[in-house]
Amino acid sequence: MKHLGEEELVELYYGEAATETNTHLRACRECSARYAEFKQSLDAIRPVAVPQRGADYRERVWETLRPQLIPYQKKTAAWRRWAQWRVTVLAASCAMLLAAAFLGGRYWERTATKKASVPGNSQATQRVVLVVLTDHLDRTERLLVQLEHTDSTERGENAQLQSEARELLASNRLYRVTASNAGDPALAGALDRLEGVLAEVANDPNLTGADLERVRKEMNTKGILFEIRVLLARSPDQGSGPKSANGASI
Amino acid sequence: MQESDHSVVQTVLAGNKEAYGALVRAHSTTVFRVAFRITGNEADAEEIVQEAFLRGYQRLESFQQRSAFGTWIYRIAVNCALNRISQPGIEAEYRHGEESDPAEKTVQVAAQDADPERALLSGEISAAQKMAMQRLTATEKSAFVLRHLEDRSMSEIAEVLDIAPNAAKQAVFRAVQKLRRELAPLRGNA
């Protein structure tokens, strides 16, 4: 008869032993005696008394913490609602973008020659593209902020980051190519650098905190974040910027 | 509580940072308890409470609504405590503290000789236990604290420490082995 090993005694002690182990323990005197001694030794390891906290402790923790917290912007809540619908909205937006690009291409010449006569259509297309691209840049801004501040070793958090990066990567390619074809080097350049970061995060099979740190350092994510913010901040009258003129430029 | 915690999280994310106070008040003592049990140091535990809630706030957007906020912040706190005791300087400090007073152990054994049952409950025995705990690696110590003192299951420990369930089990096993070995002289005299 094979006697119980120490690992099995540990399992027994914490109530995680297999049925056979319990059966053996009942049948074997030697193991039973060993377990009694083992149990006594572990029972003796008792929790050190946790120092009592005063009645005001919880309040004190909060008061110390409070000044260090920066309120989340209201935009965050909107973004979260948007995130819940993002797959549907993104698909619809991409379809609209493709339709707009198709129509824009088809009627390009006519629009160019009769630009003055059909300003309404052109502006409508610009508005559609503007909304879609601004949303894309908003999401990438969020992701880069998250990337900047995470030092996580948590698999779940990294997986979420990767999933978001994968989604953005597909749409980013489309926008980059379009921006490049439309002759908007500022936007195309920024999207190109962004694509590198997204690809790096999205395609790492085992993304760790160290990998994120490397991406941050090697790919200058802070610089890219700054570029994205500049693009987002461009006003409508600044010509080629995305917020305004991403529509015009693409 | 879980339902209301989730709605508080939503309120915080909507821009009301004051609402986070409710979460801090609700969970700070639990966080302090686990931090103290892992570090064995009151000042460190207090700092870990602050650090855990600050990190929790900064990462609130990544909080998965399907889990409880209490579990989530507990996990962050354990990680903070683990990082704290893994720092080489701190570990060396603990070890230096142990080795600088070798007579202490003798005193404990002597106390056990005189009256084992009382000695078992004495502060000196607790100190021996504390020193034995400090000889464990950071992962072993955290895993043992979670299993033995916090009564967490192996799968919970694996999740909290972000390791495989088998690795969690092995960490607890190694900790038990080392502690029994360290405390064997006291048992011998009992």
Boltz contact constraints between the chains, C-beta under 6 A:
constraints:
  - contact:
      token1: [A, 7]
      token2: [B, 173]
      max_distance: 6.0
  - contact:
      token1: [A, 10]
      token2: [B, 173]
      max_distance: 6.0
  - contact:
      token1: [A, 10]
      token2: [B, 176]
      max_distance: 6.0
  - contact:
      token1: [A, 41]
      token2: [B, 180]
      max_distance: 6.0
  - contact:
      token1: [A, 41]
      token2: [B, 187]
      max_distance: 6.0
  - contact:
      token1: [A, 45]
      token2: [B, 129]
      max_distance: 6.0
  - contact:
      token1: [A, 47]
      token2: [B, 149]
      max_distance: 6.0
  - contact:
      token1: [A, 48]
      token2: [B, 126]
      max_distance: 6.0
  - contact:
      token1: [A, 50]
      token2: [B, 33]
      max_distance: 6.0
  - contact:
      token1: [A, 50]
      token2: [B, 36]
      max_distance: 6.0
  - contact:
      token1: [A, 51]
      token2: [B, 42]
      max_distance: 6.0
  - contact:
      token1: [A, 53]
      token2: [B, 29]
      max_distance: 6.0
  - contact:
      token1: [A, 58]
      token2: [B, 25]
      max_distance: 6.0
  - contact:
      token1: [A, 58]
      token2: [B, 28]
      max_distance: 6.0
  - contact:
      token1: [A, 61]
      token2: [B, 24]
      max_distance: 6.0
  - contact:
      token1: [A, 61]
      token2: [B, 28]
      max_distance: 6.0
  - contact:
      token1: [A, 61]
      token2: [B, 49]
      max_distance: 6.0
  - contact:
      token1: [A, 62]
      token2: [B, 21]
      max_distance: 6.0
  - contact:
      token1: [A, 62]
      token2: [B, 24]
      max_distance: 6.0
  - contact:
      token1: [A, 65]
      token2: [B, 53]
      max_distance: 6.0
  - contact:
      token1: [A, 68]
      token2: [B, 54]
      max_distance: 6.0
  - contact:
      token1: [A, 69]
      token2: [B, 17]
      max_distance: 6.0
  - contact:
      token1: [A, 69]
      token2: [B, 57]
      max_distance: 6.0
  - contact:
      token1: [A, 71]
      token2: [B, 15]
      max_distance: 6.0
  - contact:
      token1: [A, 71]
      token2: [B, 17]
      max_distance: 6.0
  - contact:
      token1: [A, 72]
      token2: [B, 13]
      max_distance: 6.0
  - contact:
      token1: [A, 72]
      token2: [B, 15]
      max_distance: 6.0
  - contact:
      token1: [A, 74]
      token2: [B, 15]
      max_distance: 6.0
  - contact:
      token1: [A, 76]
      token2: [B, 13]
      max_distance: 6.0
  - contact:
      token1: [A, 77]
      token2: [B, 13]
      max_distance: 6.0
  - contact:
      token1: [A, 77]
      token2: [B, 14]
      max_distance: 6.0
  - contact:
      token1: [A, 153]
      token2: [B, 162]
      max_distance: 6.0
  - contact:
      token1: [A, 157]
      token2: [B, 62]
      max_distance: 6.0
